[in-house]
Amino acid sequence: MSFYVTTPIYYVNAAPHLGHAYTTIAADVMARHHRQRGESVFFLTGTDEHGEPVADAAHAKGVTPQQLADENAARFKALAPLIGASNDFFIRTTDPKHMAKVQEVLSRVRDNGYVYEGTYEGWYCPRCADFKSESDIDPGNRCPIHHIELTREQEDSYFFALSAFQERLQELYEQRPDFVTPRTRYNEALSFVRSGLHDVPLTRHKLTWGVPVPWDSEHVFYVWFDALLNYYTALSYAPAPDGAAPENDLVATFWPASYHVIAKDILRFHAVYWPALLMAAALELPQHLFVHGYLLMEGEKMSKSLGNVLDPFAAIDRYGADALRFYVLREVPFGQDGSVSSASFEQRYESELANELGNLASRTTSMIGRYRNGALSAGELDAELVADFDALGERVCEHVDRAELTLALDEIWQRVRRLNRYVEERSPWQLAKDEARAEELDRVLRTLAEGLRSVAVLLWPYMPASCERLLAALGVSDISIAGAQPGAGGITHVSPLEPLFPKEPADGRG
């Protein structure tokens, strides 16, 4: 079984911020989880490097668009390992192999009869690189996302016959109610389709920074069509996930995508234009599109152009990547808008990571070391505690299958808290004072170790580095979902463990 997950490709007109890290972290959790299930996984991210915003930003800096793309693509590429992302490939849309494949697919769309020549006039946002319909315009003739005044543009273009797919898109949404989730985003996309589709520009005549149109050298492809195709083009030349060969055609294995994970500001392009384009090219449609909300600061979406960004690099330097990964999926229900702040980050870190998981790990390993010299004997576990873990792995899988990452994390965290209550209920320090209760103490310590192993396995996609440290201390390496139930680990010796989440984190934590 295969699983293919993508992030949007990020625009290189400025450096990355927490909003970009958020989407990548979410997709990485999904990729890691599916690897735990023994599936063949391909995880794609990358950068979107063409279009007017890049050309304008480069001009303002006095550099070429390619120089700006190279500079900022390097920053996005550096962000992925810094946040613990396990992506299999990083695509850049200035790669000649991507560009050639874009030309091939869009020529096929033209050959299939869905491209024609014309002139477009409309209200345009240069930062969105998008023409706005009358219903999309804020008071004062402004962009609803960037709050800048729109410009009236007229341009010769080749058009994509989007209107030809009105009925087929409505049928798609009727037949596949889980094509777009959450439901509010499904309704939004379907409403847009039902409102009536109009043909859209496929090419730009006034711009030179883009993929050249093979049948007309005076045009480049509109950046959105170039960008959307990355999900398909990458599979034609990316290395196989196992690194077995330098280049492989992975389309047969991984296409169509299992999940495109995006933010809601690019819903229309992904939920309407993208399936229509694939239909026009006679390519299979993706299985799911999950649309998450915004991380808000001071009531606004974090945006480079608005200047209200929270630096993920600073948070990682102080608290580590795992703390950031945990926070963004714990603080804001995945799929909704939600506020984030340094204060709430620190509060989550101390109350949940340090006091709940960190303290549980420290107490468990230290008690096994103190009372049993690190050794655990074979035997039964506490049936009452084990029952609280029944079907936990299955429920986590069900949530992740629906991209309900916060709900899955909450299921696991309830067991972290249950284990902490179990420590207080059984009071191993009291049992250790009575030699007649030695067998009971052994059972409690075994149960704690196995419960801790279980939550570490299930939390691994969210906090891989910390969970690997914890599992190493427990003397186990299996992270498969199949072995997550307490009792499957076979723990025999537990090693000392440095605090997973120090209450006074030092700069430079990784």
HELIX and SHEET records of a PDB file:
HELIX    1   1 LEU A   18  GLN A   36  1                                  19    
HELIX    2   2 GLU A   52  LYS A   61  1                                  10    
HELIX    3   3 PRO A   65  LEU A   82  1                                  18    
HELIX    4   4 PRO A   96  ASP A  111  1                                  16    
HELIX    5   5 GLU A  134  ASP A  136  5                                   3    
HELIX    6   6 LEU A  162  PHE A  165  5                                   4    
HELIX    7   7 GLN A  166  GLN A  175  1                                  10    
HELIX    8   8 ARG A  183  ARG A  194  1                                  12    
HELIX    9   9 VAL A  223  LEU A  228  1                                   6    
HELIX   10  10 ASN A  230  TYR A  237  1                                   8    
HELIX   11  11 VAL A  251  PHE A  254  1                                   4    
HELIX   12  12 LYS A  264  ILE A  266  5                                   3    
HELIX   13  13 LEU A  267  ARG A  268  1                                   2    
HELIX   14  14 PHE A  269  TYR A  273  3                                   5    
HELIX   15  15 TRP A  274  ALA A  280  1                                   7    
HELIX   16  16 PRO A  312  TYR A  319  1                                   8    
HELIX   17  17 ALA A  321  GLU A  331  1                                  11    
HELIX   18  18 SER A  342  ARG A  348  1                                   7    
HELIX   19  19 TYR A  349  GLY A  358  3                                  10    
HELIX   20  20 ASN A  359  ARG A  372  1                                  14    
HELIX   21  21 ALA A  383  ALA A  387  1                                   5    
HELIX   22  22 LEU A  392  ASP A  401  1                                  10    
HELIX   23  23 LEU A  405  ARG A  426  1                                  22    
HELIX   24  24 PRO A  428  LEU A  431  1                                   4    
HELIX   25  25 GLU A  435  ARG A  437  5                                   3    
HELIX   26  26 ALA A  438  LEU A  459  1                                  22    
HELIX   27  27 PRO A  464  ALA A  473  1                                  10    
HELIX   28  28 ILE A  481  GLY A  483  5                                   3    
SHEET    1   A 6 PHE A  89  ARG A  92  0                                        
SHEET    2   A 6 SER A  40  ASP A  48  1                                        
SHEET    3   A 6 SER A   2  TYR A  11  1                                        
SHEET    4   A 6 TYR A 259  ALA A 263  1                                        
SHEET    5   A 6 HIS A 288  HIS A 292  1                                        
SHEET    6   A 6 VAL A 180  THR A 181  1                                        
SHEET    1   B 4 ASP A 130  LYS A 132  0                                        
SHEET    2   B 4 VAL A 115  CYS A 125 -1                                        
SHEET    3   B 4 THR A 151  PHE A 160 -1                                        
SHEET    4   B 4 VAL A 200  PRO A 201 -1                                        
SHEET    1   C 3 THR A 203  ARG A 204  0                                        
SHEET    2   C 3 ASP A 216  PHE A 221 -1                                        
SHEET    3   C 3 PRO A 212  VAL A 213 -1                                        
SHEET    1   D 3 GLU A 300  LYS A 301  0                                        
SHEET    2   D 3 LEU A 295  MET A 297 -1                                        
SHEET    3   D 3 GLY A 338  SER A 339  1                                        
END                                                                             
